[in-house]
Amino acid sequence: MKYLHLRLEELLEEHNYTKKKVCSAIDIERTNFNRYYRDEFQRIDANLILKLCEFFDCEPGELFEIREKPED
């Protein structure tokens, strides 16, 4: 089964940012950010996508990746 991966871990590493810096800059609670970071979301708000793209200076396609869930 496939799932949508939000590339936050990779982007943080590429830009050498902390979760705290991103949360502060885009005005999101750390607990909510962590759910996105761990791909524990069902939906994502368009405004959040815009904020992330602006913060990381990227396009929406660079935020997401389709991955295969590992079998249990």
Z-matrix of the N, CA and C atoms (Angstrom, degrees):
N
C 1 1.446
C 2 1.527 1 109.37
N 3 1.294 2 116.87 1 141.35
C 4 1.465 3 121.72 2 -177.74
C 5 1.521 4 110.77 3 -99.65
N 6 1.331 5 114.47 4 157.72
C 7 1.460 6 120.30 5 176.34
C 8 1.528 7 109.55 6 -145.78
N 9 1.323 8 114.73 7 162.41
C 10 1.453 9 120.96 8 179.99
C 11 1.524 10 108.87 9 -91.79
N 12 1.321 11 116.00 10 119.91
C 13 1.465 12 122.46 11 179.64
C 14 1.518 13 109.00 12 -98.84
N 15 1.326 14 115.62 13 126.27
C 16 1.458 15 121.63 14 174.42
C 17 1.523 16 107.37 15 -91.87
N 18 1.301 17 118.08 16 116.88
C 19 1.465 18 124.39 17 -168.37
C 20 1.535 19 114.09 18 -77.20
N 21 1.313 20 118.06 19 40.51
C 22 1.460 21 120.67 20 -177.12
C 23 1.524 22 112.51 21 -64.97
N 24 1.313 23 117.11 22 -43.82
C 25 1.468 24 119.48 23 -179.44
C 26 1.528 25 110.53 24 -58.48
N 27 1.306 26 116.26 25 -45.86
C 28 1.454 27 121.26 26 -178.93
C 29 1.532 28 111.63 27 -64.81
N 30 1.335 29 116.15 28 -42.50
C 31 1.462 30 120.17 29 -179.02
C 32 1.524 31 111.73 30 -67.74
N 33 1.329 32 116.66 31 -39.11
C 34 1.467 33 119.72 32 176.57
C 35 1.523 34 109.92 33 -59.83
N 36 1.316 35 115.45 34 -44.58
C 37 1.466 36 120.16 35 -179.11
C 38 1.532 37 111.28 36 -66.02
N 39 1.338 38 116.70 37 -45.09
C 40 1.466 39 120.91 38 -179.42
C 41 1.527 40 112.16 39 -58.92
N 42 1.331 41 116.05 40 -39.28
C 43 1.465 42 121.12 41 -175.84
C 44 1.528 43 113.18 42 -97.17
N 45 1.326 44 115.63 43 -3.07
C 46 1.465 45 121.36 44 -179.11
C 47 1.531 46 111.71 45 58.04
N 48 1.346 47 115.88 46 45.25
C 49 1.463 48 122.89 47 177.92
C 50 1.517 49 109.56 48 -105.33
N 51 1.317 50 115.31 49 157.09
C 52 1.462 51 121.05 50 173.96
C 53 1.521 52 108.73 51 -100.02
N 54 1.322 53 115.29 52 160.51
C 55 1.468 54 119.96 53 175.27
C 56 1.523 55 109.70 54 -59.00
N 57 1.321 56 116.01 55 -40.66
C 58 1.459 57 121.28 56 -178.84
C 59 1.524 58 111.22 57 -58.80
N 60 1.323 59 116.94 58 -43.68
C 61 1.463 60 121.48 59 -179.77
C 62 1.526 61 110.98 60 -62.86
N 63 1.335 62 116.60 61 -44.71
C 64 1.468 63 120.49 62 -179.53
C 65 1.527 64 110.17 63 -64.59
N 66 1.321 65 116.51 64 -47.58
C 67 1.473 66 120.62 65 -178.46
C 68 1.520 67 111.09 66 -58.23
N 69 1.309 68 116.05 67 -43.50
C 70 1.463 69 120.77 68 179.45
C 71 1.526 70 110.95 69 -65.36
N 72 1.314 71 116.61 70 -43.95
C 73 1.468 72 121.24 71 -176.25
C 74 1.522 73 113.14 72 -67.59
N 75 1.325 74 117.40 73 -37.79
C 76 1.465 75 119.36 74 -176.64
C 77 1.522 76 112.48 75 -103.47
N 78 1.333 77 116.36 76 4.23
C 79 1.462 78 122.83 77 175.72
C 80 1.537 79 112.11 78 57.91
N 81 1.333 80 114.81 79 61.50
C 82 1.463 81 121.45 80 176.94
C 83 1.527 82 107.76 81 -131.15
N 84 1.318 83 115.87 82 141.83
C 85 1.461 84 119.87 83 178.52
C 86 1.524 85 109.63 84 -67.89
N 87 1.319 86 114.86 85 144.53
C 88 1.472 87 120.39 86 -177.30
C 89 1.525 88 111.44 87 -59.47
N 90 1.337 89 118.51 88 -38.96
C 91 1.476 90 120.44 89 -179.74
C 92 1.527 91 110.80 90 -63.27
N 93 1.319 92 117.16 91 -40.12
C 94 1.469 93 120.21 92 177.59
C 95 1.522 94 110.72 93 -67.76
N 96 1.323 95 116.22 94 -42.84
C 97 1.467 96 120.40 95 178.62
C 98 1.529 97 110.23 96 -59.16
N 99 1.324 98 116.06 97 -43.11
C 100 1.467 99 119.76 98 -179.54
C 101 1.524 100 112.10 99 -61.93
N 102 1.310 101 118.71 100 -34.31
C 103 1.476 102 120.77 101 176.21
C 104 1.526 103 110.69 102 -63.89
N 105 1.321 104 116.24 103 -42.25
C 106 1.471 105 119.80 104 176.48
C 107 1.525 106 110.27 105 -66.89
N 108 1.306 107 116.55 106 -41.03
C 109 1.463 108 122.79 107 -179.85
C 110 1.526 109 111.50 108 -58.93
N 111 1.344 110 116.38 109 -37.63
C 112 1.474 111 121.96 110 -179.20
C 113 1.529 112 112.59 111 -92.30
N 114 1.334 113 117.25 112 8.20
C 115 1.473 114 122.19 113 -178.77
C 116 1.523 115 111.72 114 60.15
N 117 1.322 116 117.08 115 34.52
C 118 1.458 117 122.06 116 178.91
C 119 1.526 118 110.07 117 -102.54
N 120 1.323 119 115.50 118 56.78
C 121 1.463 120 120.64 119 -179.69
C 122 1.519 121 109.56 120 -135.63
N 123 1.316 122 115.47 121 152.18
C 124 1.460 123 121.64 122 175.64
C 125 1.530 124 111.09 123 -101.87
N 126 1.333 125 114.66 124 -33.77
C 127 1.461 126 121.19 125 -179.85
C 128 1.516 127 108.28 126 -136.20
N 129 1.326 128 115.06 127 158.55
C 130 1.464 129 119.60 128 175.19
C 131 1.524 130 107.79 129 -136.24
N 132 1.301 131 115.34 130 133.73
C 133 1.454 132 122.70 131 -176.44
C 134 1.537 133 110.74 132 -72.08
N 135 1.309 134 116.05 133 138.16
C 136 1.465 135 121.16 134 -179.92
C 137 1.529 136 111.43 135 -59.89
N 138 1.329 137 117.55 136 -35.97
C 139 1.469 138 120.16 137 178.96
C 140 1.525 139 111.19 138 -65.61
N 141 1.327 140 117.05 139 -35.04
C 142 1.458 141 120.26 140 177.30
C 143 1.526 142 110.09 141 -66.99
N 144 1.314 143 117.16 142 -40.96
C 145 1.469 144 120.78 143 176.96
C 146 1.527 145 109.66 144 -59.43
N 147 1.329 146 116.97 145 -44.75
C 148 1.470 147 120.59 146 179.12
C 149 1.530 148 111.27 147 -61.94
N 150 1.332 149 116.74 148 -43.66
C 151 1.467 150 120.65 149 179.62
C 152 1.533 151 111.00 150 -62.71
N 153 1.323 152 116.20 151 -43.05
C 154 1.466 153 119.80 152 179.84
C 155 1.529 154 111.14 153 -65.54
N 156 1.327 155 116.33 154 -42.49
C 157 1.468 156 120.19 155 178.58
C 158 1.520 157 110.85 156 -62.21
N 159 1.314 158 116.40 157 -42.11
C 160 1.459 159 120.20 158 179.41
C 161 1.528 160 110.49 159 -65.78
N 162 1.317 161 116.30 160 -44.14
C 163 1.462 162 120.38 161 -177.87
C 164 1.529 163 111.66 162 -64.93
N 165 1.332 164 116.58 163 -45.53
C 166 1.462 165 120.65 164 -177.51
C 167 1.536 166 112.84 165 -89.22
N 168 1.330 167 116.37 166 -0.26
C 169 1.457 168 121.87 167 -178.97
C 170 1.528 169 110.43 168 52.51
N 171 1.328 170 114.41 169 57.78
C 172 1.469 171 120.12 170 -178.19
C 173 1.516 172 110.43 171 -140.94
N 174 1.305 173 115.69 172 173.89
C 175 1.457 174 123.41 173 176.51
C 176 1.526 175 108.69 174 -95.81
N 177 1.341 176 117.90 175 157.28
C 178 1.471 177 120.08 176 179.94
C 179 1.530 178 113.61 177 -53.85
N 180 1.312 179 117.36 178 -36.12
C 181 1.463 180 120.45 179 179.72
C 182 1.518 181 113.65 180 -64.10
N 183 1.325 182 116.57 181 -21.33
C 184 1.462 183 120.83 182 178.72
C 185 1.528 184 111.95 183 -84.07
N 186 1.335 185 116.77 184 -11.97
C 187 1.465 186 121.45 185 179.16
C 188 1.523 187 112.20 186 -84.35
N 189 1.321 188 116.37 187 -27.58
C 190 1.460 189 120.67 188 -170.15
C 191 1.518 190 112.93 189 -118.16
N 192 1.329 191 113.23 190 156.30
C 193 1.462 192 121.32 191 177.95
C 194 1.534 193 106.90 192 -151.26
N 195 1.308 194 117.03 193 138.62
C 196 1.466 195 120.34 194 175.49
C 197 1.518 196 107.66 195 -90.06
N 198 1.324 197 115.02 196 127.12
C 199 1.466 198 120.60 197 -178.22
C 200 1.522 199 110.41 198 -126.19
N 201 1.305 200 114.46 199 159.65
C 202 1.455 201 122.06 200 176.30
C 203 1.526 202 108.39 201 -93.60
N 204 1.338 203 116.72 202 128.43
C 205 1.470 204 120.12 203 176.69
C 206 1.517 205 108.88 204 -70.61
N 207 1.339 206 116.04 205 135.71
C 208 1.468 207 118.32 206 177.09
C 209 1.521 208 109.80 207 -67.52
N 210 1.307 209 115.30 208 145.40
C 211 1.472 210 119.81 209 178.13
C 212 1.514 211 109.42 210 -74.91
N 213 1.337 212 115.22 211 143.69
C 214 1.477 213 120.19 212 -179.34
C 215 1.489 214 112.49 213 -71.69
